[in-house]
Amino acid sequence: MNAGRSLGIGLLTTVLIGGGWLPGVALPPPEDVPEEILQTEIITDARSPLNGEPLTVAEYEELIAELQEGPDIRPRLSPELEYTIYLLHLRRAIRSVFPFLLQ
């Protein structure tokens, strides 16, 4: 049991130090672009979040604005029902301030 544990620590030390049979394991490949450069890169093409087809930047911004606006999906209720819901909300607010009322 101890022999396996010491072997694991030895391998870990070799990998961490970078010597032995695994030099530079933690380094990215040389052709990999650093994240700092990717963060400053200007995006000139985009894809639609709906169907994935390529869009220009103007089309993409227009689509995003339309999606954020969105259609009015609030259900239409009768005025009597809306008034009843309003009264229930008002009753709840009053009960939170004066719990001994409206029992």
C-alpha positions in Angstrom: 0.0 0.0 0.0 2.8 2.4 0.9 4.8 1.5 -2.2 1.9 2.5 -4.5 1.4 5.7 -2.6 5.1 6.7 -2.8 5.1 5.9 -6.5 2.1 8.2 -7.0 3.8 11.0 -5.1 7.0 10.5 -7.2 5.0 10.7 -10.4 3.2 13.8 -9.2 6.5 15.4 -8.3 7.9 14.6 -11.7 4.9 16.1 -13.5 4.8 19.2 -11.3 8.5 19.9 -11.7 8.4 19.3 -15.4 11.3 16.9 -15.5 11.5 13.3 -16.4 9.2 11.7 -19.0 6.4 14.4 -19.1 8.0 17.8 -19.6 5.6 20.7 -20.1 2.4 18.7 -19.7 0.4 21.8 -18.4 1.5 24.1 -21.3 -1.0 24.6 -24.2 0.1 23.8 -27.7 2.0 26.6 -29.4 -0.7 27.2 -32.1 -3.3 27.8 -29.4 -4.4 31.5 -29.2 -4.1 33.1 -25.7 -7.4 34.0 -24.1 -6.3 37.6 -23.6 -6.2 38.0 -27.4 -9.5 36.3 -27.9 -11.2 38.6 -25.5 -10.1 41.7 -27.5 -11.0 40.2 -30.8 -13.8 41.9 -32.7 -16.5 39.6 -33.8 -17.5 40.3 -37.5 -19.8 37.3 -38.1 -22.4 35.7 -36.0 -24.8 32.8 -36.1 -28.5 32.9 -35.4 -29.5 31.6 -32.0 -32.7 30.3 -33.6 -31.5 28.1 -36.5 -27.7 28.6 -36.6 -27.5 30.2 -40.0 -24.7 32.8 -40.5 -25.7 36.5 -40.0 -23.9 39.8 -40.4 -23.4 41.9 -37.2 -26.3 44.2 -38.1 -28.7 41.3 -38.7 -27.5 39.7 -35.4 -28.1 42.8 -33.4 -31.5 43.3 -35.0 -32.5 39.7 -34.2 -31.3 40.0 -30.6 -33.3 43.3 -30.2 -36.4 41.6 -31.6 -36.0 38.6 -29.3 -35.5 40.8 -26.2 -38.6 42.8 -27.0 -40.6 39.7 -27.7 -44.3 39.4 -28.2 -46.7 40.3 -25.5 -47.5 36.9 -24.0 -49.4 38.2 -21.0 -52.8 36.6 -20.9 -55.8 38.8 -21.3 -58.1 38.6 -18.3 -61.5 40.0 -17.7 -61.5 43.3 -15.8 -63.5 41.7 -12.9 -60.9 39.0 -12.5 -58.0 41.5 -12.6 -59.8 43.6 -9.9 -60.2 40.4 -7.8 -56.5 39.6 -8.1 -55.6 43.2 -7.2 -57.8 42.9 -4.1 -56.1 39.6 -3.1 -52.7 41.2 -3.5 -53.8 44.2 -1.4 -55.2 41.9 1.3 -51.9 40.0 1.4 -50.0 43.3 1.9 -52.3 44.4 4.6 -52.0 41.1 6.4 -48.2 41.3 6.4 -48.4 44.7 8.1 -51.3 43.9 10.4 -51.4 40.1 11.0 -54.3 40.4 13.5 -56.7 41.9 11.0 -58.6 40.1 8.3 -58.8 36.8 10.1 
